[in-house]
Amino acid sequence: MELIRLSNFKLAYSDKVLLKNVNINVQYDQKIGLIGNNGVGKTSFLIILRGEKDLATVSGNIIKNCKLIMVPQIISYSEKSGGEQ
């Protein structure tokens, strides 16, 4: 069963393109992960997949047959992620 499908997905902030021409098909029972340096857009990508508004420019097709839940990062109050900085 298909849970998420992205076709020709693009994510950008102003003139900085974070993702371009992404095509992903996530099936039930698959395990996936997002890997990348701090501040490259992993959390923004998940926020957009959840359907929440963001300052990013998004294009392409998103089909979701599931509900996404994000678990917040555990950081000390003195530390900030790259995206938060």
N, CA, C and O atoms as a Maestro MAE file, in Angstrom:
{
 s_m_m2io_version
 :::
 2.0.0
}

f_m_ct {
 s_m_title
 :::
 protein
 m_atom[340] {
  # First column is atom index #
  i_m_mmod_type
  r_m_x_coord
  r_m_y_coord
  r_m_z_coord
  i_m_residue_number
  s_m_chain_name
  s_m_pdb_residue_name
  s_m_pdb_atom_name
  i_m_atomic_number
  :::
  1 25 0.842 -1.189 0.000 1 A "MET " " N  " 7
  2 3 0.000 0.000 0.000 1 A "MET " " CA " 6
  3 2 0.881 1.243 0.000 1 A "MET " " C  " 6
  4 15 1.816 1.358 0.792 1 A "MET " " O  " 8
  5 25 0.573 2.154 -0.883 2 A "GLU " " N  " 7
  6 3 1.337 3.395 -0.991 2 A "GLU " " CA " 6
  7 2 0.895 4.384 0.085 2 A "GLU " " C  " 6
  8 15 -0.292 4.686 0.212 2 A "GLU " " O  " 8
  9 25 1.866 4.887 0.862 3 A "LEU " " N  " 7
  10 3 1.571 5.870 1.902 3 A "LEU " " CA " 6
  11 2 1.819 7.293 1.437 3 A "LEU " " C  " 6
  12 15 1.001 8.181 1.676 3 A "LEU " " O  " 8
  13 25 2.947 7.511 0.773 4 A "ILE " " N  " 7
  14 3 3.318 8.857 0.309 4 A "ILE " " CA " 6
  15 2 3.918 8.754 -1.089 4 A "ILE " " C  " 6
  16 15 4.703 7.853 -1.385 4 A "ILE " " O  " 8
  17 25 3.528 9.697 -1.937 5 A "ARG " " N  " 7
  18 3 4.150 9.793 -3.264 5 A "ARG " " CA " 6
  19 2 4.431 11.260 -3.548 5 A "ARG " " C  " 6
  20 15 3.543 12.107 -3.440 5 A "ARG " " O  " 8
  21 25 5.666 11.550 -3.909 6 A "LEU " " N  " 7
  22 3 6.063 12.885 -4.354 6 A "LEU " " CA " 6
  23 2 6.464 12.784 -5.814 6 A "LEU " " C  " 6
  24 15 7.229 11.895 -6.188 6 A "LEU " " O  " 8
  25 25 5.958 13.681 -6.637 7 A "SER " " N  " 7
  26 3 6.309 13.714 -8.058 7 A "SER " " CA " 6
  27 2 6.768 15.109 -8.421 7 A "SER " " C  " 6
  28 15 6.057 16.088 -8.191 7 A "SER " " O  " 8
  29 25 7.962 15.197 -8.990 8 A "ASN " " N  " 7
  30 3 8.532 16.487 -9.399 8 A "ASN " " CA " 6
  31 2 8.467 17.516 -8.279 8 A "ASN " " C  " 6
  32 15 8.176 18.687 -8.522 8 A "ASN " " O  " 8
  33 25 8.736 17.087 -7.066 9 A "PHE " " N  " 7
  34 3 8.660 17.934 -5.880 9 A "PHE " " CA " 6
  35 2 9.856 18.878 -5.827 9 A "PHE " " C  " 6
  36 15 10.992 18.481 -6.086 9 A "PHE " " O  " 8
  37 25 9.577 20.138 -5.487 10 A "LYS " " N  " 7
  38 3 10.628 21.147 -5.351 10 A "LYS " " CA " 6
  39 2 10.354 21.955 -4.097 10 A "LYS " " C  " 6
  40 15 9.216 22.339 -3.830 10 A "LYS " " O  " 8
  41 25 11.407 22.210 -3.328 11 A "LEU " " N  " 7
  42 3 11.322 22.994 -2.100 11 A "LEU " " CA " 6
  43 2 12.400 24.062 -2.146 11 A "LEU " " C  " 6
  44 15 13.577 23.752 -2.329 11 A "LEU " " O  " 8
  45 25 12.008 25.315 -1.982 12 A "ALA " " N  " 7
  46 3 12.969 26.420 -2.057 12 A "ALA " " CA " 6
  47 2 12.600 27.505 -1.063 12 A "ALA " " C  " 6
  48 15 11.432 27.697 -0.726 12 A "ALA " " O  " 8
  49 25 13.626 28.209 -0.602 13 A "TYR " " N  " 7
  50 3 13.467 29.411 0.210 13 A "TYR " " CA " 6
  51 2 14.118 30.540 -0.565 13 A "TYR " " C  " 6
  52 15 15.326 30.531 -0.798 13 A "TYR " " O  " 8
  53 25 13.306 31.516 -0.965 14 A "SER " " N  " 7
  54 3 13.786 32.623 -1.800 14 A "SER " " CA " 6
  55 2 14.480 32.042 -3.019 14 A "SER " " C  " 6
  56 15 13.845 31.335 -3.802 14 A "SER " " O  " 8
  57 25 15.757 32.317 -3.202 15 A "ASP " " N  " 7
  58 3 16.467 31.808 -4.373 15 A "ASP " " CA " 6
  59 2 17.281 30.549 -4.063 15 A "ASP " " C  " 6
  60 15 17.996 30.054 -4.935 15 A "ASP " " O  " 8
  61 25 17.185 30.026 -2.844 16 A "LYS " " N  " 7
  62 3 17.943 28.834 -2.451 16 A "LYS " " CA " 6
  63 2 17.067 27.587 -2.602 16 A "LYS " " C  " 6
  64 15 16.110 27.399 -1.851 16 A "LYS " " O  " 8
  65 25 17.404 26.738 -3.577 17 A "VAL " " N  " 7
  66 3 16.658 25.502 -3.818 17 A "VAL " " CA " 6
  67 2 17.226 24.411 -2.917 17 A "VAL " " C  " 6
  68 15 18.413 24.093 -2.989 17 A "VAL " " O  " 8
  69 25 16.367 23.836 -2.064 18 A "LEU " " N  " 7
  70 3 16.794 22.771 -1.158 18 A "LEU " " CA " 6
  71 2 16.574 21.393 -1.766 18 A "LEU " " C  " 6
  72 15 17.419 20.508 -1.625 18 A "LEU " " O  " 8
  73 25 15.448 21.208 -2.437 19 A "LEU " " N  " 7
  74 3 15.125 19.950 -3.108 19 A "LEU " " CA " 6
  75 2 14.588 20.265 -4.490 19 A "LEU " " C  " 6
  76 15 13.840 21.227 -4.666 19 A "LEU " " O  " 8
  77 25 14.970 19.449 -5.481 20 A "LYS " " N  " 7
  78 3 14.541 19.713 -6.847 20 A "LYS " " CA " 6
  79 2 14.297 18.389 -7.562 20 A "LYS " " C  " 6
  80 15 15.104 17.465 -7.466 20 A "LYS " " O  " 8
  81 25 13.174 18.304 -8.282 21 A "ASN " " N  " 7
  82 3 12.816 17.118 -9.061 21 A "ASN " " CA " 6
  83 2 12.845 15.839 -8.238 21 A "ASN " " C  " 6
  84 15 13.377 14.825 -8.692 21 A "ASN " " O  " 8
  85 25 12.284 15.872 -7.039 22 A "VAL " " N  " 7
  86 3 12.260 14.701 -6.162 22 A "VAL " " CA " 6
  87 2 11.050 13.836 -6.508 22 A "VAL " " C  " 6
  88 15 9.924 14.325 -6.599 22 A "VAL " " O  " 8
  89 25 11.303 12.561 -6.696 23 A "ASN " " N  " 7
  90 3 10.259 11.574 -6.940 23 A "ASN " " CA " 6
  91 2 10.454 10.457 -5.919 23 A "ASN " " C  " 6
  92 15 11.456 9.743 -5.952 23 A "ASN " " O  " 8
  93 25 9.488 10.314 -5.011 24 A "ILE " " N  " 7
  94 3 9.582 9.330 -3.938 24 A "ILE " " CA " 6
  95 2 8.245 8.597 -3.844 24 A "ILE " " C  " 6
  96 15 7.177 9.193 -3.983 24 A "ILE " " O  " 8
  97 25 8.333 7.299 -3.607 25 A "ASN " " N  " 7
  98 3 7.157 6.487 -3.371 25 A "ASN " " CA " 6
  99 2 7.440 5.663 -2.124 25 A "ASN " " C  " 6
  100 15 8.294 4.777 -2.144 25 A "ASN " " O  " 8
  101 25 6.721 5.952 -1.029 26 A "VAL " " N  " 7
  102 3 6.922 5.251 0.240 26 A "VAL " " CA " 6
  103 2 5.774 4.272 0.428 26 A "VAL " " C  " 6
  104 15 4.606 4.662 0.439 26 A "VAL " " O  " 8
  105 25 6.114 3.010 0.573 27 A "GLN " " N  " 7
  106 3 5.128 1.946 0.744 27 A "GLN " " CA " 6
  107 2 4.983 1.562 2.208 27 A "GLN " " C  " 6
  108 15 5.888 1.787 3.011 27 A "GLN " " O  " 8
  109 25 3.842 0.983 2.546 28 A "TYR " " N  " 7
  110 3 3.588 0.468 3.889 28 A "TYR " " CA " 6
  111 2 4.681 -0.534 4.252 28 A "TYR " " C  " 6
  112 15 5.083 -1.336 3.409 28 A "TYR " " O  " 8
  113 25 5.154 -0.501 5.459 29 A "ASP " " N  " 7
  114 3 6.178 -1.388 6.013 29 A "ASP " " CA " 6
  115 2 7.605 -1.007 5.617 29 A "ASP " " C  " 6
  116 15 8.545 -1.683 6.036 29 A "ASP " " O  " 8
  117 25 7.799 0.041 4.835 30 A "GLN " " N  " 7
  118 3 9.140 0.510 4.533 30 A "GLN " " CA " 6
  119 2 9.638 1.374 5.675 30 A "GLN " " C  " 6
  120 15 8.859 2.061 6.335 30 A "GLN " " O  " 8
  121 25 10.924 1.333 5.900 31 A "LYS " " N  " 7
  122 3 11.562 2.229 6.867 31 A "LYS " " CA " 6
  123 2 12.442 3.175 6.076 31 A "LYS " " C  " 6
  124 15 13.268 2.748 5.269 31 A "LYS " " O  " 8
  125 25 12.257 4.465 6.314 32 A "ILE " " N  " 7
  126 3 13.062 5.463 5.609 32 A "ILE " " CA " 6
  127 2 13.659 6.416 6.630 32 A "ILE " " C  " 6
  128 15 13.201 6.486 7.771 32 A "ILE " " O  " 8
  129 25 14.670 7.140 6.219 33 A "GLY " " N  " 7
  130 3 15.294 8.128 7.075 33 A "GLY " " CA " 6
  131 2 15.716 9.336 6.263 33 A "GLY " " C  " 6
  132 15 15.973 9.236 5.064 33 A "GLY " " O  " 8
  133 25 15.785 10.464 6.921 34 A "LEU " " N  " 7
  134 3 16.287 11.693 6.309 34 A "LEU " " CA " 6
  135 2 17.637 11.993 6.924 34 A "LEU " " C  " 6
  136 15 17.759 12.130 8.142 34 A "LEU " " O  " 8
  137 25 18.632 12.092 6.094 35 A "ILE " " N  " 7
  138 3 19.991 12.341 6.564 35 A "ILE " " CA " 6
  139 2 20.499 13.609 5.900 35 A "ILE " " C  " 6
  140 15 20.358 13.787 4.690 35 A "ILE " " O  " 8
  141 25 21.088 14.485 6.696 36 A "GLY " " N  " 7
  142 3 21.658 15.707 6.140 36 A "GLY " " CA " 6
  143 2 22.213 16.579 7.240 36 A "GLY " " C  " 6
  144 15 21.894 16.404 8.416 36 A "GLY " " O  " 8
  145 25 23.038 17.508 6.848 37 A "ASN " " N  " 7
  146 3 23.631 18.447 7.794 37 A "ASN " " CA " 6
  147 2 22.558 19.326 8.417 37 A "ASN " " C  " 6
  148 15 21.440 19.414 7.908 37 A "ASN " " O  " 8
  149 25 22.901 19.966 9.507 38 A "ASN " " N  " 7
  150 3 21.992 20.904 10.156 38 A "ASN " " CA " 6
  151 2 21.652 22.048 9.207 38 A "ASN " " C  " 6
  152 15 22.516 22.564 8.497 38 A "ASN " " O  " 8
  153 25 20.393 22.428 9.209 39 A "GLY " " N  " 7
  154 3 19.973 23.594 8.442 39 A "GLY " " CA " 6
  155 2 19.758 23.372 6.967 39 A "GLY " " C  " 6
  156 15 19.656 24.348 6.224 39 A "GLY " " O  " 8
  157 25 19.681 22.118 6.494 40 A "VAL " " N  " 7
  158 3 19.514 21.888 5.059 40 A "VAL " " CA " 6
  159 2 18.061 21.687 4.643 40 A "VAL " " C  " 6
  160 15 17.776 21.559 3.452 40 A "VAL " " O  " 8
  161 25 17.125 21.658 5.618 41 A "GLY " " N  " 7
  162 3 15.717 21.600 5.267 41 A "GLY " " CA " 6
  163 2 14.984 20.312 5.608 41 A "GLY " " C  " 6
  164 15 13.869 20.109 5.129 41 A "GLY " " O  " 8
  165 25 15.563 19.444 6.409 42 A "LYS " " N  " 7
  166 3 14.898 18.177 6.762 42 A "LYS " " CA " 6
  167 2 13.587 18.434 7.496 42 A "LYS " " C  " 6
  168 15 12.555 17.865 7.139 42 A "LYS " " O  " 8
  169 25 13.619 19.279 8.509 43 A "THR " " N  " 7
  170 3 12.416 19.574 9.284 43 A "THR " " CA " 6
  171 2 11.403 20.332 8.435 43 A "THR " " C  " 6
  172 15 10.207 20.051 8.509 43 A "THR " " O  " 8
  173 25 11.855 21.274 7.641 44 A "SER " " N  " 7
  174 3 10.943 22.007 6.747 44 A "SER " " CA " 6
  175 2 10.234 21.052 5.797 44 A "SER " " C  " 6
  176 15 9.038 21.199 5.547 44 A "SER " " O  " 8
  177 25 10.952 20.088 5.275 45 A "PHE " " N  " 7
  178 3 10.381 19.083 4.383 45 A "PHE " " CA " 6
  179 2 9.255 18.316 5.089 45 A "PHE " " C  " 6
  180 15 8.184 18.116 4.517 45 A "PHE " " O  " 8
  181 25 9.500 17.891 6.327 46 A "LEU " " N  " 7
  182 3 8.485 17.147 7.074 46 A "LEU " " CA " 6
  183 2 7.294 18.020 7.432 46 A "LEU " " C  " 6
  184 15 6.156 17.552 7.406 46 A "LEU " " O  " 8
  185 25 7.539 19.276 7.763 47 A "ILE " " N  " 7
  186 3 6.448 20.207 8.063 47 A "ILE " " CA " 6
  187 2 5.537 20.356 6.851 47 A "ILE " " C  " 6
  188 15 4.314 20.359 6.990 47 A "ILE " " O  " 8
  189 25 6.118 20.479 5.685 48 A "ILE " " N  " 7
  190 3 5.343 20.617 4.459 48 A "ILE " " CA " 6
  191 2 4.584 19.327 4.157 48 A "ILE " " C  " 6
  192 15 3.430 19.378 3.733 48 A "ILE " " O  " 8
  193 25 5.218 18.171 4.368 49 A "LEU " " N  " 7
  194 3 4.518 16.903 4.161 49 A "LEU " " CA " 6
  195 2 3.321 16.758 5.095 49 A "LEU " " C  " 6
  196 15 2.314 16.149 4.735 49 A "LEU " " O  " 8
  197 25 3.436 17.316 6.283 50 A "ARG " " N  " 7
  198 3 2.316 17.269 7.230 50 A "ARG " " CA " 6
  199 2 1.183 18.188 6.801 50 A "ARG " " C  " 6
  200 15 0.076 18.088 7.329 50 A "ARG " " O  " 8
  201 25 1.442 19.081 5.854 51 A "GLY " " N  " 7
  202 3 0.407 19.985 5.380 51 A "GLY " " CA " 6
  203 2 0.388 21.305 6.105 51 A "GLY " " C  " 6
  204 15 -0.542 22.094 5.934 51 A "GLY " " O  " 8
  205 25 1.397 21.562 6.914 52 A "GLU " " N  " 7
  206 3 1.468 22.825 7.632 52 A "GLU " " CA " 6
  207 2 2.065 23.895 6.734 52 A "GLU " " C  " 6
  208 15 2.834 23.607 5.817 52 A "GLU " " O  " 8
  209 25 1.695 25.131 7.019 53 A "LYS " " N  " 7
  210 3 2.237 26.242 6.238 53 A "LYS " " CA " 6
  211 2 3.664 26.538 6.661 53 A "LYS " " C  " 6
  212 15 4.031 26.395 7.827 53 A "LYS " " O  " 8
  213 25 4.449 26.949 5.697 54 A "ASP " " N  " 7
  214 3 5.859 27.263 5.907 54 A "ASP " " CA " 6
  215 2 6.198 28.411 4.965 54 A "ASP " " C  " 6
  216 15 5.432 28.701 4.047 54 A "ASP " " O  " 8
  217 25 7.306 29.050 5.175 55 A "LEU " " N  " 7
  218 3 7.720 30.165 4.318 55 A "LEU " " CA " 6
  219 2 8.321 29.697 3.003 55 A "LEU " " C  " 6
  220 15 8.684 30.518 2.160 55 A "LEU " " O  " 8
  221 25 8.431 28.393 2.819 56 A "ALA " " N  " 7
  222 3 9.059 27.837 1.625 56 A "ALA " " CA " 6
  223 2 8.124 27.922 0.421 56 A "ALA " " C  " 6
  224 15 6.904 28.012 0.558 56 A "ALA " " O  " 8
  225 25 8.737 27.890 -0.759 57 A "THR " " N  " 7
  226 3 8.009 27.760 -2.014 57 A "THR " " CA " 6
  227 2 8.028 26.283 -2.382 57 A "THR " " C  " 6
  228 15 9.091 25.667 -2.449 57 A "THR " " O  " 8
  229 25 6.852 25.722 -2.619 58 A "VAL " " N  " 7
  230 3 6.726 24.293 -2.896 58 A "VAL " " CA " 6
  231 2 6.008 24.111 -4.216 58 A "VAL " " C  " 6
  232 15 5.032 24.804 -4.505 58 A "VAL " " O  " 8
  233 25 6.504 23.159 -5.031 59 A "SER " " N  " 7
  234 3 5.801 22.808 -6.261 59 A "SER " " CA " 6
  235 2 5.890 21.301 -6.459 59 A "SER " " C  " 6
  236 15 6.682 20.623 -5.804 59 A "SER " " O  " 8
  237 25 5.083 20.795 -7.351 60 A "GLY " " N  " 7
  238 3 5.030 19.362 -7.605 60 A "GLY " " CA " 6
  239 2 3.786 18.761 -6.974 60 A "GLY " " C  " 6
  240 15 2.933 19.475 -6.447 60 A "GLY " " O  " 8
  241 25 3.694 17.446 -7.034 61 A "ASN " " N  " 7
  242 3 2.528 16.737 -6.516 61 A "ASN " " CA " 6
  243 2 2.879 15.984 -5.246 61 A "ASN " " C  " 6
  244 15 3.915 15.325 -5.166 61 A "ASN " " O  " 8
  245 25 1.999 16.088 -4.247 62 A "ILE " " N  " 7
  246 3 2.138 15.348 -2.999 62 A "ILE " " CA " 6
  247 2 0.844 14.573 -2.781 62 A "ILE " " C  " 6
  248 15 -0.240 15.152 -2.709 62 A "ILE " " O  " 8
  249 25 0.977 13.252 -2.678 63 A "ILE " " N  " 7
  250 3 -0.170 12.395 -2.376 63 A "ILE " " CA " 6
  251 2 0.141 11.689 -1.073 63 A "ILE " " C  " 6
  252 15 1.162 11.011 -0.956 63 A "ILE " " O  " 8
  253 25 -0.748 11.847 -0.081 64 A "LYS " " N  " 7
  254 3 -0.567 11.200 1.218 64 A "LYS " " CA " 6
  255 2 -1.774 10.336 1.526 64 A "LYS " " C  " 6
  256 15 -2.919 10.773 1.414 64 A "LYS " " O  " 8
  257 25 -1.498 9.106 1.916 65 A "ASN " " N  " 7
  258 3 -2.538 8.193 2.365 65 A "ASN " " CA " 6
  259 2 -2.244 7.774 3.790 65 A "ASN " " C  " 6
  260 15 -2.442 6.619 4.167 65 A "ASN " " O  " 8
  261 25 -1.770 8.725 4.578 66 A "CYS " " N  " 7
  262 3 -1.401 8.445 5.961 66 A "CYS " " CA " 6
  263 2 -1.350 9.762 6.726 66 A "CYS " " C  " 6
  264 15 -1.465 10.843 6.148 66 A "CYS " " O  " 8
  265 25 -1.176 9.645 8.029 67 A "LYS " " N  " 7
  266 3 -1.011 10.812 8.883 67 A "LYS " " CA " 6
  267 2 0.435 10.837 9.355 67 A "LYS " " C  " 6
  268 15 0.950 9.810 9.797 67 A "LYS " " O  " 8
  269 25 1.094 11.972 9.273 68 A "LEU " " N  " 7
  270 3 2.478 12.111 9.724 68 A "LEU " " CA " 6
  271 2 2.505 12.753 11.099 68 A "LEU " " C  " 6
  272 15 1.796 13.726 11.355 68 A "LEU " " O  " 8
  273 25 3.318 12.210 11.971 69 A "ILE " " N  " 7
  274 3 3.498 12.743 13.316 69 A "ILE " " CA " 6
  275 2 4.975 13.020 13.509 69 A "ILE " " C  " 6
  276 15 5.814 12.165 13.225 69 A "ILE " " O  " 8
  277 25 5.296 14.212 13.991 70 A "MET " " N  " 7
  278 3 6.688 14.568 14.240 70 A "MET " " CA " 6
  279 2 6.955 14.539 15.730 70 A "MET " " C  " 6
  280 15 6.173 15.060 16.525 70 A "MET " " O  " 8
  281 25 8.064 13.925 16.101 71 A "VAL " " N  " 7
  282 3 8.509 13.906 17.490 71 A "VAL " " CA " 6
  283 2 9.556 15.002 17.615 71 A "VAL " " C  " 6
  284 15 10.536 14.990 16.869 71 A "VAL " " O  " 8
  285 25 9.383 15.955 18.537 72 A "PRO " " N  " 7
  286 3 10.339 17.059 18.636 72 A "PRO " " CA " 6
  287 2 11.727 16.590 19.053 72 A "PRO " " C  " 6
  288 15 11.886 15.587 19.750 72 A "PRO " " O  " 8
  289 25 12.719 17.341 18.607 73 A "GLN " " N  " 7
  290 3 14.099 17.065 18.985 73 A "GLN " " CA " 6
  291 2 14.281 17.380 20.457 73 A "GLN " " C  " 6
  292 15 13.647 18.283 21.001 73 A "GLN " " O  " 8
  293 25 15.149 16.626 21.081 74 A "ILE " " N  " 7
  294 3 15.496 16.909 22.476 74 A "ILE " " CA " 6
  295 2 16.842 17.624 22.464 74 A "ILE " " C  " 6
  296 15 17.880 17.023 22.185 74 A "ILE " " O  " 8
  297 25 16.806 18.920 22.773 75 A "ILE " " N  " 7
  298 3 18.033 19.705 22.819 75 A "ILE " " CA " 6
  299 2 18.025 20.516 24.106 75 A "ILE " " C  " 6
  300 15 16.972 20.791 24.681 75 A "ILE " " O  " 8
  301 25 19.199 20.886 24.536 76 A "SER " " N  " 7
  302 3 19.247 21.750 25.721 76 A "SER " " CA " 6
  303 2 18.829 23.154 25.296 76 A "SER " " C  " 6
  304 15 18.887 23.496 24.115 76 A "SER " " O  " 8
  305 25 18.415 23.948 26.245 77 A "TYR " " N  " 7
  306 3 17.940 25.296 25.931 77 A "TYR " " CA " 6
  307 2 19.037 26.194 25.379 77 A "TYR " " C  " 6
  308 15 18.743 27.211 24.751 77 A "TYR " " O  " 8
  309 25 20.294 25.835 25.602 78 A "SER " " N  " 7
  310 3 21.388 26.675 25.120 78 A "SER " " CA " 6
  311 2 21.816 26.297 23.700 78 A "SER " " C  " 6
  312 15 22.600 27.015 23.080 78 A "SER " " O  " 8
  313 25 21.306 25.176 23.183 79 A "GLU " " N  " 7
  314 3 21.706 24.721 21.852 79 A "GLU " " CA " 6
  315 2 20.571 24.985 20.866 79 A "GLU " " C  " 6
  316 15 19.394 24.919 21.219 79 A "GLU " " O  " 8
  317 25 20.942 25.280 19.644 80 A "LYS " " N  " 7
  318 3 19.976 25.464 18.593 80 A "LYS " " CA " 6
  319 2 20.439 24.661 17.387 80 A "LYS " " C  " 6
  320 15 21.638 24.547 17.134 80 A "LYS " " O  " 8
  321 25 19.478 24.100 16.636 81 A "SER " " N  " 7
  322 3 19.826 23.403 15.405 81 A "SER " " CA " 6
  323 2 20.259 24.422 14.367 81 A "SER " " C  " 6
  324 15 20.093 25.626 14.562 81 A "SER " " O  " 8
  325 25 20.810 23.945 13.273 82 A "GLY " " N  " 7
  326 3 21.242 24.837 12.198 82 A "GLY " " CA " 6
  327 2 20.088 25.647 11.639 82 A "GLY " " C  " 6
  328 15 20.241 26.828 11.331 82 A "GLY " " O  " 8
  329 25 18.921 25.004 11.508 83 A "GLY " " N  " 7
  330 3 17.746 25.704 11.001 83 A "GLY " " CA " 6
  331 2 17.253 26.778 11.956 83 A "GLY " " C  " 6
  332 15 16.796 27.835 11.522 83 A "GLY " " O  " 8
  333 25 17.345 26.508 13.282 84 A "GLU " " N  " 7
  334 3 16.913 27.495 14.264 84 A "GLU " " CA " 6
  335 2 17.857 28.687 14.307 84 A "GLU " " C  " 6
  336 15 17.414 29.802 14.584 84 A "GLU " " O  " 8
  337 25 19.143 28.489 14.041 85 A "GLN " " N  " 7
  338 3 20.094 29.584 14.054 85 A "GLN " " CA " 6
  339 2 19.834 30.512 12.891 85 A "GLN " " C  " 6
  340 15 20.538 31.508 12.727 85 A "GLN " " O  " 8
  :::
 }
 m_bond[339] {
  # First column is bond index #
  i_m_from
  i_m_to
  i_m_order
  :::
  1 1 2 1
  2 2 3 1
  3 3 4 2
  4 3 5 1
  5 5 6 1
  6 6 7 1
  7 7 8 2
  8 7 9 1
  9 9 10 1
  10 10 11 1
  11 11 12 2
  12 11 13 1
  13 13 14 1
  14 14 15 1
  15 15 16 2
  16 15 17 1
  17 17 18 1
  18 18 19 1
  19 19 20 2
  20 19 21 1
  21 21 22 1
  22 22 23 1
  23 23 24 2
  24 23 25 1
  25 25 26 1
  26 26 27 1
  27 27 28 2
  28 27 29 1
  29 29 30 1
  30 30 31 1
  31 31 32 2
  32 31 33 1
  33 33 34 1
  34 34 35 1
  35 35 36 2
  36 35 37 1
  37 37 38 1
  38 38 39 1
  39 39 40 2
  40 39 41 1
  41 41 42 1
  42 42 43 1
  43 43 44 2
  44 43 45 1
  45 45 46 1
  46 46 47 1
  47 47 48 2
  48 47 49 1
  49 49 50 1
  50 50 51 1
  51 51 52 2
  52 51 53 1
  53 53 54 1
  54 54 55 1
  55 55 56 2
  56 55 57 1
  57 57 58 1
  58 58 59 1
  59 59 60 2
  60 59 61 1
  61 61 62 1
  62 62 63 1
  63 63 64 2
  64 63 65 1
  65 65 66 1
  66 66 67 1
  67 67 68 2
  68 67 69 1
  69 69 70 1
  70 70 71 1
  71 71 72 2
  72 71 73 1
  73 73 74 1
  74 74 75 1
  75 75 76 2
  76 75 77 1
  77 77 78 1
  78 78 79 1
  79 79 80 2
  80 79 81 1
  81 81 82 1
  82 82 83 1
  83 83 84 2
  84 83 85 1
  85 85 86 1
  86 86 87 1
  87 87 88 2
  88 87 89 1
  89 89 90 1
  90 90 91 1
  91 91 92 2
  92 91 93 1
  93 93 94 1
  94 94 95 1
  95 95 96 2
  96 95 97 1
  97 97 98 1
  98 98 99 1
  99 99 100 2
  100 99 101 1
  101 101 102 1
  102 102 103 1
  103 103 104 2
  104 103 105 1
  105 105 106 1
  106 106 107 1
  107 107 108 2
  108 107 109 1
  109 109 110 1
  110 110 111 1
  111 111 112 2
  112 111 113 1
  113 113 114 1
  114 114 115 1
  115 115 116 2
  116 115 117 1
  117 117 118 1
  118 118 119 1
  119 119 120 2
  120 119 121 1
  121 121 122 1
  122 122 123 1
  123 123 124 2
  124 123 125 1
  125 125 126 1
  126 126 127 1
  127 127 128 2
  128 127 129 1
  129 129 130 1
  130 130 131 1
  131 131 132 2
  132 131 133 1
  133 133 134 1
  134 134 135 1
  135 135 136 2
  136 135 137 1
  137 137 138 1
  138 138 139 1
  139 139 140 2
  140 139 141 1
  141 141 142 1
  142 142 143 1
  143 143 144 2
  144 143 145 1
  145 145 146 1
  146 146 147 1
  147 147 148 2
  148 147 149 1
  149 149 150 1
  150 150 151 1
  151 151 152 2
  152 151 153 1
  153 153 154 1
  154 154 155 1
  155 155 156 2
  156 155 157 1
  157 157 158 1
  158 158 159 1
  159 159 160 2
  160 159 161 1
  161 161 162 1
  162 162 163 1
  163 163 164 2
  164 163 165 1
  165 165 166 1
  166 166 167 1
  167 167 168 2
  168 167 169 1
  169 169 170 1
  170 170 171 1
  171 171 172 2
  172 171 173 1
  173 173 174 1
  174 174 175 1
  175 175 176 2
  176 175 177 1
  177 177 178 1
  178 178 179 1
  179 179 180 2
  180 179 181 1
  181 181 182 1
  182 182 183 1
  183 183 184 2
  184 183 185 1
  185 185 186 1
  186 186 187 1
  187 187 188 2
  188 187 189 1
  189 189 190 1
  190 190 191 1
  191 191 192 2
  192 191 193 1
  193 193 194 1
  194 194 195 1
  195 195 196 2
  196 195 197 1
  197 197 198 1
  198 198 199 1
  199 199 200 2
  200 199 201 1
  201 201 202 1
  202 202 203 1
  203 203 204 2
  204 203 205 1
  205 205 206 1
  206 206 207 1
  207 207 208 2
  208 207 209 1
  209 209 210 1
  210 210 211 1
  211 211 212 2
  212 211 213 1
  213 213 214 1
  214 214 215 1
  215 215 216 2
  216 215 217 1
  217 217 218 1
  218 218 219 1
  219 219 220 2
  220 219 221 1
  221 221 222 1
  222 222 223 1
  223 223 224 2
  224 223 225 1
  225 225 226 1
  226 226 227 1
  227 227 228 2
  228 227 229 1
  229 229 230 1
  230 230 231 1
  231 231 232 2
  232 231 233 1
  233 233 234 1
  234 234 235 1
  235 235 236 2
  236 235 237 1
  237 237 238 1
  238 238 239 1
  239 239 240 2
  240 239 241 1
  241 241 242 1
  242 242 243 1
  243 243 244 2
  244 243 245 1
  245 245 246 1
  246 246 247 1
  247 247 248 2
  248 247 249 1
  249 249 250 1
  250 250 251 1
  251 251 252 2
  252 251 253 1
  253 253 254 1
  254 254 255 1
  255 255 256 2
  256 255 257 1
  257 257 258 1
  258 258 259 1
  259 259 260 2
  260 259 261 1
  261 261 262 1
  262 262 263 1
  263 263 264 2
  264 263 265 1
  265 265 266 1
  266 266 267 1
  267 267 268 2
  268 267 269 1
  269 269 270 1
  270 270 271 1
  271 271 272 2
  272 271 273 1
  273 273 274 1
  274 274 275 1
  275 275 276 2
  276 275 277 1
  277 277 278 1
  278 278 279 1
  279 279 280 2
  280 279 281 1
  281 281 282 1
  282 282 283 1
  283 283 284 2
  284 283 285 1
  285 285 286 1
  286 286 287 1
  287 287 288 2
  288 287 289 1
  289 289 290 1
  290 290 291 1
  291 291 292 2
  292 291 293 1
  293 293 294 1
  294 294 295 1
  295 295 296 2
  296 295 297 1
  297 297 298 1
  298 298 299 1
  299 299 300 2
  300 299 301 1
  301 301 302 1
  302 302 303 1
  303 303 304 2
  304 303 305 1
  305 305 306 1
  306 306 307 1
  307 307 308 2
  308 307 309 1
  309 309 310 1
  310 310 311 1
  311 311 312 2
  312 311 313 1
  313 313 314 1
  314 314 315 1
  315 315 316 2
  316 315 317 1
  317 317 318 1
  318 318 319 1
  319 319 320 2
  320 319 321 1
  321 321 322 1
  322 322 323 1
  323 323 324 2
  324 323 325 1
  325 325 326 1
  326 326 327 1
  327 327 328 2
  328 327 329 1
  329 329 330 1
  330 330 331 1
  331 331 332 2
  332 331 333 1
  333 333 334 1
  334 334 335 1
  335 335 336 2
  336 335 337 1
  337 337 338 1
  338 338 339 1
  339 339 340 2
  :::
 }
}
